């Protein structure tokens, strides 16, 4: 077996399809987000504006967060020194879990190294806790949820995206006595649409199912204290397990679930993805706790974020570009071809100093390749003007169709 040839074949296929992923080497400038420096292939440094980051509110450089991290490093050093079970639980981890539980109005919270691991570990563990569990999963759920459901060895049902009627059909077809769980998201990150949370909770009540929601692209940004869409819509009390991240709106790193004390205790005790993973560094936990606490009281920042997103969508619509607008903070522009998407991304970066990464299959379905813009409160009029001007020029240069609006 020529293993190297097999690797060449696999990589060549990605290149031929126009969806080979390239890392862009950037250096963020503390205090100057969203501005950064890109190291070009020739080694030259070029100033750029980051338009595709998930640090939605710029909290990754907020003084409150940085101060908390500096204090923790000075007090405890760098790493945690072990798993949560073996020397890796500190006052910083416990403080963060308390902040998260309070954020979502739950009895407890459990911290993971990422929201991906939190989803994967929890969903793959639940059938151990509820033998015979059937998981009903939205077809557009995040890869981490899909992987967790796939790996758990239990029964699964996939319902059409946001299709409550289809979910009802699936629930009605199964044994009424079987334990059930409905898994879905609040904000779907690629289209920026919202899940029908209340209707899904109603079905869960009717069929005796648990509810599991991924609030990764909503925590910090929605609700009066940043508890997500479930807090905004006063539905958090109807959700059994809330998954969230500390790496997007909160600007640091880590993921979590928030649930009842017994649910968190059971997952903590049975999930290999929790048990055998080194815990987050204390400084990261300290910074995340400071960020969560701060955003509970910074509605002005959330409001400005939504305003900037609305302005960008309005400006791009004015150009006739095919954007998807479901009312969230995410701004996808549909290109529909991986090669064209890459060309647009490359020209934006190289010619205009605007960094937005192409989104291709398998992240999105073939034919819906896109540029996904994530405006923040610090993307001001100057940055928006530059982006709109560049998109106008490049869309014409690439001879792409402006007429077919995506939504």
JOHULIN-V104909 format. One record per residue. RES is the residue in one letter. SS is DSSP state (alpha for helix, beta for strand, coil for the rest). PHI is phi in degrees with one decimal (* if undefined). NEAR is the number of other C-alpha atoms within 12 Angstrom. Layout:
BEGIN
res=RES ss=SS phi=PHI near=NEAR
res=RES ss=SS phi=PHI near=NEAR
END
This chain:
BEGIN
res=X ss=coil phi=* near=6
res=X ss=coil phi=-92.0 near=8
res=X ss=alpha phi=-66.5 near=9
res=X ss=alpha phi=-63.5 near=10
res=X ss=alpha phi=-63.2 near=11
res=X ss=alpha phi=-64.3 near=12
res=X ss=alpha phi=-64.1 near=13
res=X ss=alpha phi=-60.4 near=14
res=X ss=alpha phi=-62.0 near=14
res=X ss=alpha phi=-63.3 near=16
res=X ss=alpha phi=-71.7 near=17
res=X ss=alpha phi=-62.1 near=16
res=X ss=alpha phi=-59.8 near=14
res=X ss=alpha phi=-64.7 near=20
res=X ss=alpha phi=-61.8 near=17
res=X ss=alpha phi=-63.0 near=14
res=X ss=coil phi=-83.7 near=22
res=X ss=coil phi=74.9 near=24
res=X ss=coil phi=-125.4 near=30
res=X ss=coil phi=-68.4 near=23
res=X ss=coil phi=-91.4 near=23
res=X ss=coil phi=-115.7 near=17
res=X ss=coil phi=-77.0 near=14
res=X ss=coil phi=-104.7 near=25
res=X ss=coil phi=-81.6 near=21
res=X ss=beta phi=-122.0 near=27
res=X ss=beta phi=-125.1 near=21
res=X ss=beta phi=-72.4 near=24
res=X ss=coil phi=-104.5 near=19
res=X ss=coil phi=-57.4 near=17
res=X ss=coil phi=89.1 near=16
res=X ss=coil phi=-123.9 near=21
res=X ss=coil phi=-56.2 near=32
res=X ss=coil phi=-93.2 near=40
res=X ss=beta phi=-84.4 near=31
res=X ss=beta phi=-150.3 near=27
res=X ss=beta phi=-124.1 near=27
res=X ss=beta phi=-104.0 near=27
res=X ss=beta phi=-88.8 near=21
res=X ss=coil phi=-68.1 near=21
res=X ss=coil phi=-56.0 near=14
res=X ss=coil phi=-84.3 near=9
res=X ss=coil phi=92.0 near=11
res=X ss=coil phi=-74.0 near=13
res=X ss=beta phi=-93.5 near=17
res=X ss=beta phi=-126.4 near=26
res=X ss=beta phi=-66.5 near=27
res=X ss=beta phi=-138.2 near=34
res=X ss=beta phi=-113.7 near=38
res=X ss=beta phi=-83.7 near=42
res=X ss=coil phi=-117.3 near=42
res=X ss=coil phi=-131.3 near=33
res=X ss=coil phi=-76.5 near=32
res=X ss=coil phi=-99.6 near=36
res=X ss=coil phi=-78.2 near=37
res=X ss=coil phi=-57.3 near=43
res=X ss=coil phi=-112.7 near=47
res=X ss=coil phi=73.4 near=43
res=X ss=alpha phi=-70.9 near=43
res=X ss=alpha phi=-62.6 near=37
res=X ss=alpha phi=-126.3 near=30
res=X ss=coil phi=-73.6 near=30
res=X ss=alpha phi=-56.0 near=19
res=X ss=alpha phi=-62.1 near=25
res=X ss=alpha phi=-70.4 near=32
res=X ss=alpha phi=-63.3 near=29
res=X ss=alpha phi=-63.1 near=22
res=X ss=alpha phi=-64.2 near=30
res=X ss=alpha phi=-69.8 near=31
res=X ss=alpha phi=-60.8 near=22
res=X ss=alpha phi=-62.0 near=22
res=X ss=alpha phi=-68.8 near=29
res=X ss=alpha phi=-62.8 near=22
res=X ss=alpha phi=-63.3 near=15
res=X ss=alpha phi=-83.9 near=17
res=X ss=alpha phi=-125.0 near=22
res=X ss=coil phi=93.3 near=16
res=X ss=coil phi=-87.6 near=21
res=X ss=coil phi=-87.8 near=23
res=X ss=coil phi=-84.0 near=30
res=X ss=coil phi=89.9 near=20
res=X ss=coil phi=168.5 near=21
res=X ss=beta phi=-73.8 near=26
res=X ss=coil phi=-61.1 near=31
res=X ss=coil phi=-77.2 near=19
res=X ss=coil phi=-123.9 near=16
res=X ss=coil phi=71.2 near=18
res=X ss=coil phi=-101.8 near=27
res=X ss=coil phi=-103.7 near=29
res=X ss=coil phi=-124.4 near=30
res=X ss=alpha phi=-60.8 near=22
res=X ss=alpha phi=-69.8 near=33
res=X ss=alpha phi=-66.0 near=37
res=X ss=alpha phi=-66.6 near=25
res=X ss=alpha phi=-64.1 near=27
res=X ss=alpha phi=-64.6 near=39
res=X ss=alpha phi=-63.8 near=39
res=X ss=alpha phi=-66.1 near=31
res=X ss=alpha phi=-61.2 near=37
res=X ss=alpha phi=-68.1 near=45
res=X ss=alpha phi=-59.3 near=33
res=X ss=alpha phi=-63.8 near=26
res=X ss=alpha phi=-56.7 near=40
res=X ss=alpha phi=-100.2 near=44
res=X ss=coil phi=66.4 near=30
res=X ss=coil phi=-109.5 near=31
res=X ss=coil phi=-68.6 near=26
res=X ss=beta phi=-152.1 near=33
res=X ss=beta phi=-145.8 near=39
res=X ss=beta phi=-131.9 near=51
res=X ss=beta phi=-92.4 near=55
res=X ss=beta phi=-122.5 near=46
res=X ss=coil phi=-73.2 near=38
res=X ss=coil phi=-158.7 near=33
res=X ss=alpha phi=-69.6 near=39
res=X ss=alpha phi=-59.4 near=35
res=X ss=alpha phi=-64.4 near=37
res=X ss=alpha phi=-60.9 near=45
res=X ss=alpha phi=-64.3 near=50
res=X ss=alpha phi=-59.7 near=36
res=X ss=alpha phi=-65.1 near=44
res=X ss=alpha phi=-70.5 near=50
res=X ss=alpha phi=-67.3 near=51
res=X ss=alpha phi=-80.5 near=35
res=X ss=alpha phi=-95.0 near=37
res=X ss=alpha phi=-55.1 near=39
res=X ss=alpha phi=-63.2 near=31
res=X ss=alpha phi=-68.9 near=24
res=X ss=alpha phi=-87.0 near=25
res=X ss=coil phi=-128.8 near=25
res=X ss=coil phi=-55.5 near=18
res=X ss=coil phi=85.1 near=22
res=X ss=coil phi=-59.5 near=32
res=X ss=beta phi=-108.3 near=39
res=X ss=beta phi=-104.1 near=43
res=X ss=beta phi=-103.8 near=47
res=X ss=beta phi=-121.0 near=42
res=X ss=beta phi=-60.8 near=37
res=X ss=coil phi=-64.5 near=28
res=X ss=coil phi=-104.0 near=34
res=X ss=coil phi=-60.2 near=40
res=X ss=coil phi=-61.0 near=35
res=X ss=alpha phi=-54.8 near=26
res=X ss=alpha phi=-66.9 near=31
res=X ss=alpha phi=-71.0 near=39
res=X ss=alpha phi=-59.6 near=32
res=X ss=alpha phi=-65.8 near=24
res=X ss=alpha phi=-63.1 near=32
res=X ss=alpha phi=-66.9 near=38
res=X ss=alpha phi=-64.5 near=26
res=X ss=alpha phi=-81.7 near=23
res=X ss=coil phi=-77.1 near=30
res=X ss=coil phi=78.1 near=20
res=X ss=coil phi=-96.8 near=27
res=X ss=beta phi=-77.6 near=27
res=X ss=beta phi=-139.9 near=33
res=X ss=beta phi=-133.5 near=29
res=X ss=beta phi=-106.9 near=31
res=X ss=beta phi=-103.6 near=26
res=X ss=coil phi=-57.8 near=21
res=X ss=coil phi=-54.2 near=26
res=X ss=coil phi=57.2 near=31
res=X ss=coil phi=-96.9 near=24
res=X ss=alpha phi=-66.2 near=28
res=X ss=alpha phi=-63.7 near=17
res=X ss=alpha phi=-65.7 near=22
res=X ss=alpha phi=-61.8 near=35
res=X ss=alpha phi=-58.7 near=28
res=X ss=alpha phi=-58.0 near=18
res=X ss=alpha phi=-66.8 near=27
res=X ss=alpha phi=-64.8 near=34
res=X ss=alpha phi=-66.6 near=21
res=X ss=alpha phi=-80.9 near=15
res=X ss=coil phi=-100.9 near=23
res=X ss=coil phi=-59.0 near=17
res=X ss=coil phi=-58.2 near=18
res=X ss=coil phi=-85.1 near=16
res=X ss=coil phi=-71.5 near=23
res=X ss=coil phi=-64.8 near=29
res=X ss=beta phi=-136.3 near=37
res=X ss=beta phi=-144.5 near=40
res=X ss=beta phi=-105.3 near=46
res=X ss=beta phi=-114.3 near=49
res=X ss=beta phi=-158.3 near=50
res=X ss=beta phi=-118.1 near=45
res=X ss=coil phi=-88.9 near=44
res=X ss=beta phi=-124.4 near=35
res=X ss=beta phi=-86.7 near=36
res=X ss=coil phi=-71.6 near=35
res=X ss=coil phi=-84.7 near=39
res=X ss=coil phi=-101.2 near=38
res=X ss=coil phi=75.2 near=29
res=X ss=beta phi=-93.2 near=28
res=X ss=beta phi=-102.7 near=34
res=X ss=coil phi=-76.9 near=36
res=X ss=coil phi=-79.9 near=28
res=X ss=alpha phi=-59.5 near=38
res=X ss=alpha phi=-62.7 near=28
res=X ss=alpha phi=-64.7 near=22
res=X ss=alpha phi=-69.5 near=40
res=X ss=alpha phi=-65.7 near=32
res=X ss=alpha phi=-60.6 near=22
res=X ss=alpha phi=-64.2 near=30
res=X ss=alpha phi=-60.7 near=32
res=X ss=alpha phi=-62.7 near=21
res=X ss=alpha phi=-64.3 near=16
res=X ss=alpha phi=-106.0 near=29
res=X ss=coil phi=67.0 near=24
res=X ss=beta phi=-102.9 near=34
res=X ss=beta phi=-76.1 near=34
res=X ss=beta phi=-120.4 near=39
res=X ss=beta phi=-135.0 near=43
res=X ss=beta phi=-123.3 near=52
res=X ss=beta phi=-97.5 near=51
res=X ss=coil phi=-107.7 near=49
res=X ss=coil phi=-54.8 near=46
res=X ss=coil phi=-94.4 near=43
res=X ss=coil phi=-132.7 near=44
res=X ss=coil phi=-63.3 near=48
res=X ss=coil phi=89.3 near=48
res=X ss=coil phi=-112.2 near=50
res=X ss=coil phi=-127.4 near=39
res=X ss=coil phi=90.4 near=28
res=X ss=coil phi=-62.5 near=26
res=X ss=coil phi=-122.6 near=34
res=X ss=coil phi=85.4 near=43
res=X ss=coil phi=-77.0 near=46
res=X ss=coil phi=101.1 near=42
res=X ss=alpha phi=-65.4 near=38
res=X ss=alpha phi=-64.0 near=44
res=X ss=alpha phi=-73.2 near=32
res=X ss=alpha phi=-55.6 near=25
res=X ss=coil phi=-96.2 near=22
res=X ss=coil phi=56.1 near=20
res=X ss=coil phi=-122.8 near=27
res=X ss=alpha phi=-59.2 near=36
res=X ss=alpha phi=-67.8 near=27
res=X ss=alpha phi=-94.8 near=30
res=X ss=coil phi=-101.9 near=40
res=X ss=coil phi=-78.0 near=36
res=X ss=beta phi=-133.3 near=44
res=X ss=beta phi=-108.8 near=51
res=X ss=beta phi=-101.7 near=52
res=X ss=beta phi=-148.4 near=51
res=X ss=beta phi=-124.1 near=43
res=X ss=coil phi=-109.8 near=52
res=X ss=coil phi=-104.4 near=37
res=X ss=coil phi=-112.3 near=35
res=X ss=coil phi=-58.9 near=46
res=X ss=coil phi=-84.2 near=46
res=X ss=coil phi=74.4 near=38
res=X ss=coil phi=-122.9 near=37
res=X ss=coil phi=-163.1 near=39
res=X ss=coil phi=120.5 near=41
res=X ss=beta phi=-139.7 near=46
res=X ss=beta phi=-162.6 near=48
res=X ss=beta phi=-122.6 near=51
res=X ss=beta phi=-124.5 near=47
res=X ss=beta phi=-164.1 near=40
res=X ss=coil phi=-67.7 near=25
res=X ss=alpha phi=-61.0 near=22
res=X ss=alpha phi=-69.5 near=19
res=X ss=alpha phi=-63.9 near=29
res=X ss=alpha phi=-64.2 near=35
res=X ss=alpha phi=-64.5 near=23
res=X ss=alpha phi=-67.3 near=26
res=X ss=alpha phi=-63.6 near=38
res=X ss=alpha phi=-57.1 near=34
res=X ss=alpha phi=-86.0 near=23
res=X ss=alpha phi=-117.7 near=23
res=X ss=coil phi=-84.6 near=31
res=X ss=alpha phi=-58.3 near=27
res=X ss=alpha phi=-64.3 near=31
res=X ss=alpha phi=-95.5 near=40
res=X ss=alpha phi=-61.0 near=30
res=X ss=coil phi=-103.7 near=21
res=X ss=coil phi=-109.3 near=27
res=X ss=beta phi=-59.1 near=26
res=X ss=coil phi=-73.5 near=36
res=X ss=coil phi=-59.1 near=37
res=X ss=coil phi=-57.1 near=36
res=X ss=alpha phi=-54.6 near=40
res=X ss=alpha phi=-65.4 near=35
res=X ss=alpha phi=-66.6 near=44
res=X ss=alpha phi=-61.7 near=51
res=X ss=alpha phi=-65.2 near=42
res=X ss=alpha phi=-64.2 near=41
res=X ss=alpha phi=-65.4 near=50
res=X ss=alpha phi=-61.8 near=44
res=X ss=alpha phi=-65.3 near=39
res=X ss=alpha phi=-68.0 near=45
res=X ss=alpha phi=-60.3 near=47
res=X ss=alpha phi=-62.6 near=31
res=X ss=alpha phi=-64.0 near=30
res=X ss=alpha phi=-72.4 near=38
res=X ss=coil phi=-64.0 near=31
res=X ss=coil phi=-125.5 near=20
res=X ss=coil phi=-123.1 near=23
res=X ss=alpha phi=-66.2 near=22
res=X ss=alpha phi=-60.2 near=20
res=X ss=alpha phi=-66.0 near=29
res=X ss=alpha phi=-62.3 near=38
res=X ss=alpha phi=-63.1 near=24
res=X ss=alpha phi=-65.0 near=24
res=X ss=alpha phi=-58.4 near=32
res=X ss=alpha phi=-63.7 near=30
res=X ss=alpha phi=-63.0 near=25
res=X ss=alpha phi=-63.9 near=33
res=X ss=alpha phi=-64.3 near=37
res=X ss=alpha phi=-64.8 near=28
res=X ss=alpha phi=-63.5 near=29
res=X ss=alpha phi=-62.0 near=43
res=X ss=alpha phi=-61.5 near=35
res=X ss=alpha phi=-63.0 near=22
res=X ss=alpha phi=-66.4 near=25
res=X ss=alpha phi=-70.1 near=33
res=X ss=alpha phi=-62.7 near=27
res=X ss=alpha phi=-62.0 near=19
res=X ss=coil phi=-83.2 near=26
res=X ss=coil phi=80.5 near=26
res=X ss=coil phi=-77.5 near=35
res=X ss=coil phi=-80.3 near=33
res=X ss=beta phi=-97.8 near=37
res=X ss=beta phi=-103.5 near=35
res=X ss=coil phi=-131.8 near=31
res=X ss=coil phi=-106.5 near=23
res=X ss=coil phi=90.8 near=23
res=X ss=coil phi=-95.9 near=36
res=X ss=coil phi=-85.4 near=42
res=X ss=coil phi=-92.1 near=41
res=X ss=beta phi=-123.4 near=42
res=X ss=beta phi=-88.7 near=45
res=X ss=beta phi=-111.3 near=44
res=X ss=beta phi=-80.5 near=41
res=X ss=coil phi=-102.1 near=39
res=X ss=coil phi=87.5 near=30
res=X ss=coil phi=-151.9 near=29
res=X ss=alpha phi=-63.8 near=34
res=X ss=alpha phi=-68.0 near=28
res=X ss=alpha phi=-62.6 near=31
res=X ss=alpha phi=-62.2 near=38
res=X ss=alpha phi=-65.8 near=32
res=X ss=alpha phi=-61.6 near=28
res=X ss=alpha phi=-59.6 near=40
res=X ss=alpha phi=-60.6 near=41
res=X ss=alpha phi=-63.2 near=24
res=X ss=alpha phi=-67.3 near=26
res=X ss=alpha phi=-58.4 near=33
res=X ss=alpha phi=-72.5 near=35
res=X ss=alpha phi=-73.7 near=27
res=X ss=alpha phi=-97.5 near=22
res=X ss=alpha phi=-123.2 near=27
res=X ss=coil phi=66.6 near=30
res=X ss=beta phi=-114.7 near=40
res=X ss=beta phi=-103.8 near=40
res=X ss=coil phi=-139.9 near=39
res=X ss=coil phi=-81.6 near=35
res=X ss=beta phi=-65.2 near=43
res=X ss=beta phi=-113.8 near=39
res=X ss=coil phi=-123.1 near=32
res=X ss=coil phi=-60.2 near=24
res=X ss=coil phi=-92.6 near=21
res=X ss=coil phi=-62.8 near=25
res=X ss=coil phi=-128.7 near=30
res=X ss=coil phi=-62.5 near=19
res=X ss=coil phi=-57.6 near=20
res=X ss=coil phi=89.0 near=20
res=X ss=coil phi=-120.8 near=29
res=X ss=coil phi=-54.3 near=36
res=X ss=beta phi=-153.3 near=40
res=X ss=beta phi=-104.9 near=40
res=X ss=beta phi=-116.8 near=41
res=X ss=beta phi=-92.9 near=45
res=X ss=coil phi=-126.9 near=44
res=X ss=coil phi=-64.2 near=42
res=X ss=coil phi=-127.0 near=42
res=X ss=coil phi=-60.7 near=34
res=X ss=coil phi=-101.4 near=33
res=X ss=coil phi=-87.0 near=36
res=X ss=coil phi=-88.8 near=24
res=X ss=alpha phi=-56.5 near=20
res=X ss=alpha phi=-62.7 near=16
res=X ss=alpha phi=-68.4 near=29
res=X ss=alpha phi=-67.0 near=32
res=X ss=alpha phi=-57.9 near=20
res=X ss=alpha phi=-64.3 near=26
res=X ss=alpha phi=-66.4 near=38
res=X ss=alpha phi=-62.3 near=31
res=X ss=alpha phi=-62.2 near=23
res=X ss=alpha phi=-66.5 near=27
res=X ss=alpha phi=-64.6 near=40
res=X ss=alpha phi=-61.8 near=26
res=X ss=alpha phi=-68.0 near=21
res=X ss=alpha phi=-73.1 near=29
res=X ss=alpha phi=-61.9 near=31
res=X ss=alpha phi=-69.6 near=17
res=X ss=alpha phi=-61.4 near=16
res=X ss=coil phi=-86.4 near=21
res=X ss=coil phi=55.5 near=16
res=X ss=coil phi=-91.5 near=25
res=X ss=coil phi=-79.4 near=22
res=X ss=coil phi=-94.6 near=24
res=X ss=coil phi=-76.7 near=17
res=X ss=coil phi=-86.2 near=17
res=X ss=coil phi=-73.3 near=21
res=X ss=coil phi=-83.0 near=25
res=X ss=coil phi=162.4 near=21
END
